[in-house]
Amino acid sequence: MDKWRADAGALHRLIFEIGAGSVQRPGDWVAFNWGDDDGENLWLTQGKTDVERLSPFTSPLKAVLDTEAARLTPHPARTIITLQDGSPMYYRRMAEIMRR
């Protein structure tokens, strides 16, 4: 994982760390908004179960979120994982990116 993290592009790393750090289903990853980030945790409502839960940041997730936040001006209603134009990324596109 260390080698993959070192070699991954910024978007790939963001997607990976949200997945590994939140331990949620991939369909939930694209739904995280910047408003779900309180600086130490991701707050979420699971898409499949509709259960609200708290997911504490792992160190790698915190680092990648800080890098992404410094790159742009996060808005609480904006999704964290976006397409190049800033619009929300959808599951199928995220899966295509990660398969490559």
N, C-alpha and C positions, 0 to 999 in steps of 0.2 A: 504494500500500500504506500510506503514511503516513496518508492520509485514512481508509482503512478501519480501520486500527488505532485512530485517534482516535475514530471513531464507533462501534466495535463494543462490544457488551456484554461483560461479564466472561467468561461461558461461551464465547461466540463467539470471543473473543480467545484464550482458553486452548486451544480446539480448533485454531484456526488456527496458533498459535505452536508447538504440539506437532507439527503436520503439517509446517510449514515448517522447524522447527528439527531435527526428527529425520530428515526426508527418507525416511520409511517409508510403507508402504501404509496407507490409512485404517483398515483392519481391525486394524492393530497399535496405533493410537493409543489405543483404548479399553482396551488391555491393560496400559499402563504403570502401574506401582504407584509409590507414594512411595519404596519401597525400591530402585527402579531409579535414583533420583536421588542421586548422590553429592555434589551441590553444584556440580559443574562439568560433569558428563556424565549422559546417560541410557544405562544399560546395557539391552540388549534382546536378545531372541531373536526373530528374524523369524518370523512365523507361517507364511508360505508356504515358506520354505527351511529353517527350524529352525536357521539360522546365528546364532551369538551375535556381537553387535557393540556397539561403543561409539559414541555420538553426542554430540560435544561441544556444549555449550549455545551458542546464539547469544545475543547481548545481549538481544533482545526475549523470547526464551524464558525466560532466567534471570529477567528482570524479572517476567514473568507468573507463573512458578512461585513466586517469592518473595512476590508479592502473595497468591496462593492459599494458600500455607503460613501466612501471617500471619492469614488469615481463618479458618482452621480448625486443628485439631491433626492434622497428617498422621500416619498410621500406616503403617509399611513395607508392610503387606499390603493397604492400601486403594488402589484405583485412583485415579489423578489426575483423570480425567474421570468425573464421577459424575452421577447423576440428582439431583433436588432433595432426595430423602430420604437421600442419601449412598450409595445402592447403585450398583454399577457400571453405567455407561452401556453400552448395546449399540450396535452399528454402525448399525442402521437408524434408531434415534432420533437419533444424532449426525448422520447424513445429512439427516434431516428438519429438524433445527435449522439446519444450515448452508445448506440450500436456501432457507429462509425469509429 
